[in-house]
């Protein structure tokens, strides 16, 4: 008598055609998940104006509407990653999608800020479950290195697509139907990902229980290839996200561009990052991984240098756009590749924990992207203007944030503008330093990461 296969042995028992379908389903679900999470971040940012108008929230409450998602997401990535290694990816993925959709629905239907923040926090829990399982599932589903590289290329592009679609669709949804429609946009994406997994029994199939083991965090920290990938991720994420924050600031504060014009120019930074991960997944089949990594960081450096020249004196719009496009291309070249290096450098029993730790590093890069250039600009502005009467620390902070009108009554607008531009140029210098560190670190990358490699 033949008994049906259990979920734990599903991978081994699948026929070749079913195994291929399971791989495709796993890839589609993982890409949809990462795109949906990225969309959640941008849609919430765009919906804030409508939220504030309807619910009459203070600035600190608005910040917590965003932070409630990020805090729960960041705090749970590591424990959920370790949990997925012990329990298997599929069940946690299903629960993560359900929790995410429920949290999003609560946020959409919220009548006050308490329910809104609770829904966003619940979304963060679901997103942490999904992030800890989906990328790890790709390493288990694709054993062939060429296929695995392509899979991570698609995964890298999906995050950028989610950011772009989130920004475009949320703006339209907020204008036509209100902020609740904008917050609802990721829901159908997650439902689709959940449906793909539920309709494909082999998707995100777990390894047999006999192959699962609790692996201490120390083993992950001792893995040289994994730690290198985390360093590379931290460096390029800091630079790339910093450009998303401070390039629009320069365009509005110095050049006086309106938000629509700024949004159009920033597509030069975003669109190449949607395409390059897939292109790079082919390039690494021809060139060494270290060469592709070095090329990506050098492209970012070249783009930053173009922007430095463009912002010196009268802004050269053409050179500025070229700089954004080249930076976006370099960041896109690195995006999926560093994920591939990190998650294939660890044994299968550590894939979930590695995915959680890797994305914690990515969040740290997001934080540093706001802190490092801002601190540089503030230092330059403070050194030049702090001695003037009437210029307080609060005024200096507002100048560093791009609000040059705060010194109109003091007759210091022109000087404040000059010092702000000077600070932005020094900030680009700081980002170039991080990029140079990335080039140096890339020389250490191995073409085929060895999970047994230790420090």
GUZA-22739 format. One record per residue (C-alpha): residue in one letter; x, y, z. Coordinates in steps of 0.05 Angstrom, whole numbers, padded with zeros to 5 digits, always signed. Layout:
N
AXYZ;...
//
This chain:
455
X+00000+00000+00000;X+00026+00069-00018;X+00014+00127+00029;X+00013+00200+00007;X+00077+00238+00018;X+00081+00283+00078;X+00100+00356+00069;X+00168+00340+00098;X+00186+00292+00042;X+00149+00329-00013;X+00212+00352-00048;X+00243+00284-00053;X+00179+00250-00078;X+00161+00299-00133;X+00166+00277-00206;X+00213+00321-00248;X+00155+00360-00280;X+00122+00372-00213;X+00189+00393-00184;X+00197+00445-00239;X+00127+00471-00225;X+00144+00475-00151;X+00208+00515-00166;X+00169+00564-00209;X+00115+00571-00156;X+00168+00583-00103;X+00202+00636-00146;X+00136+00671-00162;X+00114+00671-00089;X+00181+00696-00064;X+00184+00753-00116;X+00111+00773-00103;X+00125+00773-00028;X+00187+00817-00032;X+00152+00864-00081;X+00092+00869-00035;X+00134+00885+00026;X+00172+00939-00013;X+00105+00966-00036;X+00081+00970+00036;X+00137+01017+00054;X+00125+01067-00003;X+00049+01065+00000;X+00050+01082+00074;X+00096+01142+00063;X+00051+01170+00009;X-00013+01157+00048;X+00012+01197+00109;X-00016+01264+00085;X-00086+01235+00078;X-00080+01199+00145;X-00060+01264+00180;X-00117+01302+00147;X-00172+01252+00166;X-00148+01229+00235;X-00116+01296+00256;X-00051+01265+00281;X+00009+01299+00312;X+00078+01291+00279;X+00101+01240+00330;X+00038+01198+00317;X+00051+01201+00242;X+00121+01177+00253;X+00095+01118+00293;X+00047+01100+00237;X+00110+01085+00197;X+00154+01060+00254;X+00103+01010+00282;X+00114+00968+00219;X+00189+00976+00217;X+00200+00962+00292;X+00160+00897+00293;X+00191+00876+00227;X+00263+00888+00250;X+00255+00857+00319;X+00227+00791+00293;X+00270+00777+00232;X+00324+00738+00270;X+00278+00696+00315;X+00232+00680+00257;X+00291+00661+00214;X+00315+00611+00266;X+00244+00586+00274;X+00237+00573+00200;X+00301+00531+00200;X+00271+00486+00253;X+00199+00484+00229;X+00206+00491+00153;X+00192+00549+00107;X+00124+00531+00079;X+00080+00534+00142;X+00112+00598+00166;X+00104+00630+00097;X+00030+00613+00097;X+00021+00642+00167;X+00062+00703+00148;X+00018+00718+00088;X-00045+00710+00129;X-00019+00754+00186;X+00004+00807+00136;X-00064+00810+00100;X-00102+00813+00166;X-00056+00869+00192;X-00064+00907+00127;X-00140+00900+00131;X-00140+00926+00202;X-00099+00986+00181;X-00144+01001+00122;X-00207+00998+00165;X-00177+01034+00225;X-00220+01089+00254;X-00167+01118+00300;X-00091+01119+00306;X-00089+01062+00357;X-00120+01012+00308;X-00079+01040+00251;X-00013+01029+00288;X-00036+00960+00312;X-00052+00940+00241;X+00015+00965+00216;X+00052+00928+00272;X+00014+00864+00254;X+00035+00875+00182;X+00107+00879+00206;X+00100+00812+00241;X+00075+00780+00177;X+00129+00814+00135;X+00183+00786+00183;X+00155+00716+00175;X+00154+00723+00099;X+00224+00754+00094;X+00253+00699+00138;X+00224+00644+00094;X+00217+00666+00021;X+00291+00681+00004;X+00313+00620+00043;X+00264+00577+00003;X+00299+00597-00062;X+00365+00569-00038;X+00331+00502-00024;X+00288+00501-00087;X+00344+00516-00137;X+00404+00470-00129;X+00434+00487-00197;X+00480+00548-00189;X+00461+00581-00255;X+00386+00574-00240;X+00397+00599-00169;X+00434+00661-00193;X+00377+00677-00241;X+00326+00666-00186;X+00361+00716-00140;X+00366+00764-00199;X+00290+00762-00205;X+00283+00769-00130;X+00327+00832-00131;X+00286+00863-00187;X+00220+00848-00151;X+00239+00893-00092;X+00253+00952-00139;X+00189+00939-00178;X+00150+00940-00112;X+00180+01006-00093;X+00164+01037-00161;X+00094+01009-00166;X+00079+01028-00094;X+00098+01100-00107;X+00060+01106-00173;X-00003+01069-00152;X-00007+01098-00082;X-00005+01169-00110;X-00063+01154-00157;X-00102+01114-00106;X-00095+01168-00053;X-00118+01222-00102;X-00178+01183-00127;X-00201+01141-00068;X-00163+01165-00006;X-00108+01139+00038;X-00143+01074+00055;X-00140+01052-00018;X-00065+01066-00018;X-00054+01023+00044;X-00096+00967+00013;X-00051+00960-00049;X-00005+00906-00021;X-00063+00862+00000;X-00079+00831-00069;X-00004+00819-00080;X+00001+00778-00016;X-00064+00741-00030;X-00036+00722-00098;X+00029+00697-00067;X-00010+00656-00016;X-00054+00627-00071;X+00007+00606-00112;X+00036+00569-00053;X-00030+00536-00032;X-00044+00513-00104;X+00026+00482-00110;X+00038+00430-00055;X+00112+00427-00073;X+00124+00502-00067;X+00168+00523-00008;X+00170+00449+00011;X+00207+00435+00075;X+00268+00391+00083;X+00258+00326+00120;X+00257+00335+00196;X+00319+00291+00201;X+00358+00345+00163;X+00336+00402+00208;X+00377+00424+00266;X+00384+00482+00313;X+00446+00521+00291;X+00473+00574+00339;X+00481+00646+00316;X+00556+00640+00328;X+00563+00592+00269;X+00532+00645+00224;X+00579+00699+00250;X+00639+00654+00237;X+00620+00645+00164;X+00667+00690+00125;X+00628+00692+00060;X+00563+00708+00095;X+00594+00764+00137;X+00626+00793+00074;X+00559+00794+00039;X+00529+00830+00099;X+00584+00883+00096;X+00573+00893+00021;X+00498+00898+00032;X+00508+00949+00087;X+00554+00993+00045;X+00514+00995-00019;X+00447+01001+00016;X+00472+01061+00056;X+00495+01096-00007;X+00435+01079-00050;X+00382+01097+00002;X+00420+01161+00020;X+00412+01184-00052;X+00337+01172-00048;X+00335+01217+00013;X+00384+01272-00003;X+00382+01280-00079;X+00309+01303-00076;X+00328+01348-00018;X+00380+01383-00061;X+00333+01388-00121;X+00279+01422-00080;X+00320+01465-00032;X+00374+01489-00081;X+00341+01484-00149;X+00270+01499-00128;X+00239+01440-00166;X+00168+01419-00151;X+00154+01348-00124;X+00128+01323-00192;X+00193+01344-00227;X+00234+01314-00171;X+00196+01248-00177;X+00209+01245-00251;X+00284+01257-00242;X+00289+01205-00187;X+00264+01152-00236;X+00334+01156-00263;X+00359+01125-00198;X+00303+01074-00192;X+00290+01046-00261;X+00360+01018-00275;X+00356+00981-00208;X+00295+00944-00234;X+00332+00916-00295;X+00403+00906-00271;X+00392+00847-00223;X+00366+00805-00280;X+00423+00827-00326;X+00474+00812-00272;X+00445+00742-00262;X+00470+00728-00333;X+00536+00765-00326;X+00558+00723-00266;X+00554+00662-00310;X+00609+00693-00353;X+00651+00735-00304;X+00675+00723-00234;X+00629+00746-00179;X+00684+00791-00150;X+00691+00826-00217;X+00617+00840-00222;X+00615+00866-00150;X+00674+00912-00163;X+00641+00936-00227;X+00577+00952-00189;X+00613+00993-00136;X+00655+01029-00188;X+00591+01048-00225;X+00563+01077-00161;X+00628+01115-00150;X+00626+01142-00222;X+00554+01164-00212;X+00570+01199-00146;X+00627+01236-00179;X+00581+01259-00235;X+00533+01286-00183;X+00590+01320-00145;X+00610+01357-00208;X+00537+01372-00225;X+00525+01403-00157;X+00588+01446-00158;X+00567+01515-00179;X+00504+01520-00222;X+00470+01452-00224;X+00481+01414-00289;X+00416+01377-00297;X+00442+01331-00352;X+00503+01310-00311;X+00459+01301-00249;X+00412+01254-00286;X+00471+01215-00314;X+00498+01208-00243;X+00431+01182-00218;X+00425+01131-00275;X+00496+01105-00265;X+00486+01100-00189;X+00421+01064-00199;X+00454+01016-00248;X+00510+01001-00199;X+00462+00990-00141;X+00418+00945-00184;X+00479+00904-00203;X+00492+00891-00129;X+00421+00883-00103;X+00405+00811-00118;X+00477+00789-00122;X+00495+00802-00050;X+00432+00765-00029;X+00455+00706-00070;X+00525+00707-00039;X+00498+00712+00032;X+00444+00658+00028;X+00484+00608-00012;X+00545+00615+00033;X+00510+00580+00091;X+00488+00508+00100;X+00415+00493+00085;X+00398+00487+00159;X+00418+00560+00169;X+00381+00590+00109;X+00324+00620+00149;X+00368+00650+00203;X+00415+00677+00149;X+00356+00710+00112;X+00333+00743+00177;X+00403+00768+00196;X+00416+00792+00125;X+00354+00835+00124;X+00369+00863+00193;X+00434+00888+00162;X+00395+00918+00104;X+00351+00956+00153;X+00413+00981+00188;X+00437+01008+00121;X+00370+01045+00114;X+00382+01078+00182;X+00454+01097+00167;X+00432+01126+00100;X+00392+01179+00138;X+00444+01190+00193;X+00511+01195+00158;X+00498+01247+00103;X+00453+01287+00150;X+00507+01290+00203;X+00558+01314+00151;X+00512+01368+00125;X+00495+01391+00195;X+00568+01394+00215;X+00586+01438+00155;X+00526+01484+00164;X+00539+01490+00239;X+00613+01506+00230;X+00596+01564+00183;X+00532+01594+00213;X+00531+01578+00287;X+00566+01643+00306;X+00512+01687+00275;X+00463+01720+00323;X+00395+01688+00321;X+00419+01622+00291;X+00400+01569+00342;X+00411+01495+00340;X+00339+01486+00317;X+00351+01534+00260;X+00415+01498+00240;X+00378+01431+00239;X+00324+01460+00194;X+00376+01488+00146;X+00410+01419+00144;X+00342+01389+00128;X+00336+01435+00068;X+00291+01491+00096;X+00331+01553+00077;X+00274+01601+00090;X+00284+01599+00165;X+00340+01651+00159;X+00304+01698+00110;X+00292+01748+00166;X+00366+01747+00184;X+00390+01761+00113;X+00430+01697+00112;X+00392+01659+00058;X+00447+01663+00006;X+00501+01641+00055;X+00456+01585+00083;X+00445+01560+00012;X+00520+01560-00003;X+00536+01523+00062;X+00480+01473+00050;X+00508+01458-00020;X+00578+01452+00010;X+00551+01404+00061;X+00518+01362+00007;X+00584+01358-00031;X+00620+01334+00032;X+00564+01283+00042;X+00577+01256-00028;X+00650+01250-00007;X+00628+01208+00053;X+00587+01163+00007;X+00646+01157-00040;X+00688+01133+00019;X+00637+01078+00034;X+00636+01059-00040;X+00712+01053-00040;X+00707+01006+00020;X+00658+00965-00020;X+00708+00960-00078;X+00763+00936-00031;X+00717+00886+00004;X+00693+00858-00063;X+00762+00831-00078;X+00750+00780-00023;X+00687+00752-00053;X+00690+00679-00074;X+00662+00657-00140;X+00627+00597-00108;X+00613+00610-00035;X+00633+00552+00009;X+00585+00542+00068;X+00641+00512+00108;X+00686+00573+00102;X+00700+00603+00170;X+00736+00664+00196;
//
